[in-house]
């Protein structure tokens, strides 16, 4: 299953399709994943997911801004749903800098999953069609503005002006 389909399935399974912002902690709790914070200040790591006989644990970099932390948690959940089911025990590090093509592929999939989970395409299109601003979308989805602009560009194929105040991505 691809990342977008998997994210849609997770939204449906946990009845988060209509609820914005998506309750990531509800999803984590339902999957019996413990989410904690750790100090990764002196590394390029923003998150770790660990699966062993004691359970499944996600560690996120402490001190991140709320919207950025939501994006990081959705990304790590992407690794959980897409890449960890085949392993009984594994520890996977999410790095700000990708190291190899193998990691890039997995990181790109986790990014796709996170964006679909946090900003479902149908919701983004609907808000864009209503003329909602990027800032309104930021409030709705609780993710950073640059990520919303990238998502709009991905969905519409139109590039945004980084300084614009109004959303010009009307989707018809």
MARTIVEX-850444 format. One record per atom (N, C-alpha, C): residue in one letter; x, y, z. Coordinates in pm, whole numbers, plus 50000, padded with zeros to 5 digits. Layout:
N
aXYZ
...
// end
This chain:
172
x500854988250000
x500005000050000
x500905012450000
x500515022749925
x501335034849923
x501035043950041
x501865054050060
x501785062650178
x500465070250186
x499995075250074
x498745082950073
x497565073850109
x497505062250049
x496415052750079
x496445048350225
x497635045950276
x497775041850416
x497305052950510
x497675065350482
x497225076550565
x495705077950561
x495115076450444
x493655077050432
x493005066050515
x493585054250511
x493055042950587
x493145045750738
x494245051550783
x494415054850925
x493385065350966
x493195075650884
x492185085850915
x490805079550930
x490475070550841
x489175063850845
x489055054750967
x490085046650990
x490055037151102
x489845044151236
x490475055851253
x490395062951381
x489435074651377
x488545074551276
x487485084551263
x488015098851274
x489065101451200
x489675114651200
x489505121751065
x488695116050978
x488535121650843
x487945135750844
x487035138350935
x486355151250939
x486885160251050
x487665154951140
x488145162651255
x489475169251220
x489495182451225
x490735189651202
x490955198851320
x492125199251377
x493285191451338
x493155176851382
x493815168351309
x493825154051339
x494455151851476
x493825143351556
x494325140251690
x495355128951681
x496615132751667
x497695123051651
x497895114551776
x497685120451892
x497855112852016
x496775102152030
x495585104851982
x494525094651983
x494945082651898
x495535085551783
x496005074751695
x497115066951764
x498075074051823
x499195067451891
x498695058852007
x497805064252087
x497265056552201
x496535044052153
x495735045452047
x494985034051995
x495925023151944
x497095027051894
x498085017451847
x499015012651959
x498745017452081
x499545014052199
x501005018452183
x501155030552130
x502485036652113
x502655047152221
x503755046352295
x504085056452394
x504875067452326
x504445079852342
x505135091352282
x505785099352395
x507095101252382
x507865108352483
x508795118452416
x509405126552499
x510375136352449
x511775132652495
x512745136352414
x514155134052447
x514945145952398
x516115147752454
x516975158852415
x517935154252306
x517655158252184
x518515155152070
x519255167652023
x519475177152113
x520035190252077
x521335189451997
x522185180252027
x523505180051964
x523615169751853
x522465166251795
x522455156951684
x521545162451576
x521485155651464
x520565159651358
x519295151251364
x519085144151472
x517925135451488
x516745143551544
x515555141551485
x514365148051541
x513405137951602
x513625125251574
x512735115151630
x513305101251619
x512855092651708
x513255078551709
x511995070451735
x511865059551663
x510815050051694
x511495036851727
x511075031251838
x511685018851886
x510585008651911
x510794996751858
x509834985851875
x510594974051932
x510124969152047
x510734957352108
x509694949952191
x510124940352269
x509174932252346
x508454940552454
x508994951952490
x508354960552590
x507264969452529
x507254970852397
x506244979252334
x506814987352219
x506064997752183
x506465006752076
x506585020652137
x507695027152109
x507995040052170
x508435049852062
x507895061852071
x508355072751985
x508955083352075
x510155087652040
x510835098452110
x510965110052013
x510465121652054
x510555133751971
x511505143652036
x512165151351952
x513095161452002
x512345171352092
x512845172952212
x512235181752311
x512395196352270
x511405204352299
x511515218752279
x511095223652141
x510535214952058
x510075219351926
x508755226951939
x508535236051850
x507285243651844
x506145233851815
x504965236451870
x503825227151863
x503515222451721
x503425231451627
x503055227651490
x504145219251424
x505375222651452
x506485214751398
x506515200851463
x506225200251591
x506185187351661
x505085178351605
x503945184151570
x502865176251508
x503345170151376
x504065178051298
x504585173151171
x505585161851194
x506455163451294
x507435153051324
x506745140251373
x505735141551459
x505035129751508
x504315122551394
x503685130051305
x503005123851190
x504015116651101
x505195122451084
x506255116251005
x506695102951068
x506935103051198
x507375090851266
x506245080451265
x505005084751281
x503885075451267
x503845069551126
x504245077351029
x504345072150892
x505305060450885
x506455061750949
x507405050450953
x506765038451022
x506045040951129
x505385029951201
x504425022551109
x503515029651046
x502495023250964
x503055017450834
x504085023550779
x504595019350648
x505765009550654
x506605010550758
x507885003550753
x508174994050868
x507414994550976
x507794986751094
x507024973751115
x505974971451041
x505154959751067
x505894946551047
x506894946350963
x507624933950933
x508654930351041
x508884939151136
x509934936951236
x509354934451374
x509964925051446
x509614922951586
x510334933151674
x511594935751637
x512394945551710
x513144954151611
x513074967251633
x513794976551545
x513884990051615
x514894997351581
x515025011151625
x515335019251500
x514515029151472
x514635036851349
x514815051551385
x515825057751331
x516135071851359
x515645080651245
x514965091451278
x514525101251179
x515465113151189
x516135115751080
x517215125451076
x516795137450992
x517235149351033
x516965161350953
x517645160550817
x518735153050808
x519485151850683
x519455137250640
x519015134850519
x518925121150469
x520315116350425
x520595103750452
x521945098350435
x522125090850304
x521145083250261
x521325075150140
x520015074350062
x520095069149940
x518885067549860
x517885058449929
x518375048049996
x517505038750067
x516715046250174
x517395054350252
x516725062150356
x515845072750292
x516325079050185
x515515089250118
x514155083950078
x514125071750024
x512865065849982
x511925064250102
x512425058850210
x511605056950330
x511195070450390
x512125079950391
x511815093250443
x510765100150357
x510885098850226
x509915104950135
x508525098850156
x508465085850176
x507185079250204
x506585084350336
x507425085450439
x506935090350568
x506455104750557
x507145112850476
x506715126650452
x505355126950382
x505175118650281
x503895117950209
x502775113850305
x503055103750386
x502075099050484
x501685110450577
x502685117450631
x502455128250727
x501605139350666
x501905143050545
x501155153950481
x499715149950453
x499495137750409
x498115133150386
x497375131550518
x498055126950621
x497425125050751
x497025138550812
x497925148150808
x497665161150871
x496835170550785
x496995169350653
x496325178450560
x495705170250447
x494605163150477
x493995154750374
x493685162750248
x493965156750134
x493805163650006
x492415169549989
x491395162150026
x490025167150008
x489785179650092
x490325179950213
x490165191650301
x490935203650245
x492145201250198
x492945212150142
x492245217950020
x491765209349931
x491065213949810
x489815221749846
x489075216949943
x487845223649985
x488145237550041
x489145238550125
x489505251550182
x490025261050074
x490815255849983
x491345264049874
x490205269049786
x489235260549757
x488105264349673
x487255275249739
x487215275149872
x486465285449946
x487275298249960
x488525298249911
x489365310149918
x490015312350053
x490135301850132
x490775303050263
x492245306850246
x492735314950336
x494135319050332
x495015307850387
x496295308850359
x497255299250412
x497245299750565
x497065311650619
x497025313150765
x495795306250825
x494655306650754
x493475299550801
x493725284450799
x494405279950696
x494755265750688
x495715261950799
x496645270850831
x497575268350941
x496805266251071
x495805274651096
x494995273251217
x494195260251216
x493675256551101
x492845244551089
x493675231751106
x494785230951034
x495575218651033
x496645218151142
x496995229651197
x498025230551301
x499365225151253
x499795229751136
x501125226851082
x501715239951033
x503055240851021
x503695253250980
x503285257750838
x503225270850818
x502835276750689
x503655271350571
x504985270350580
x505725265250464
x505285251250420
x504885243050514
x504435229550483
x503075230150412
x502225239150456
x500935240950390
x501145245850247
x502045255350228
x502325260350093
x502875249350004
x503735241050057
x504245229649979
x503115219949944
x502225217550040
x501105208450016
x500175214049908
x499885226949915
x499065233249813
x499705231949675
x501005234349669
x501715233049542
x501665218649491
x501825209149582
x501785195049545
x500415191249488
x499365196149550
x497995192649510
x497565199949383
x497885212849376
x497385221049266
x498365222249150
x499645219849178
x500665221849075
x501025236349055
x500485245149140
x500765259549130
x501725263549240
x502715271449204
x503705276249299
x503145288449371
x503385289249502
x502905300649578
x504005310949596
x503585323349611
x504505334149647
x504655333449798
x505845331549847
x506065329549991
x505605341250076
x505425353350016
x505015365050094
x503535368250081
x502795360550002
x501395363949982
x500605361750108
x499585370050127
x498725368750244
x497475360350213
x496995361150089
x495795353650052
x496175341649968
x495425331349982
x495655319049906
x495145320949763
x496005318349667
x495625319649527
x495425305949462
x495195295549541
x495105281949489
x493675276849480
x492815284449419
x491445279649406
x491435267049322
x490855256549375
x490785243749305
x489345241949260
x489145239649132
x487785238549078
x487525224449031
// end
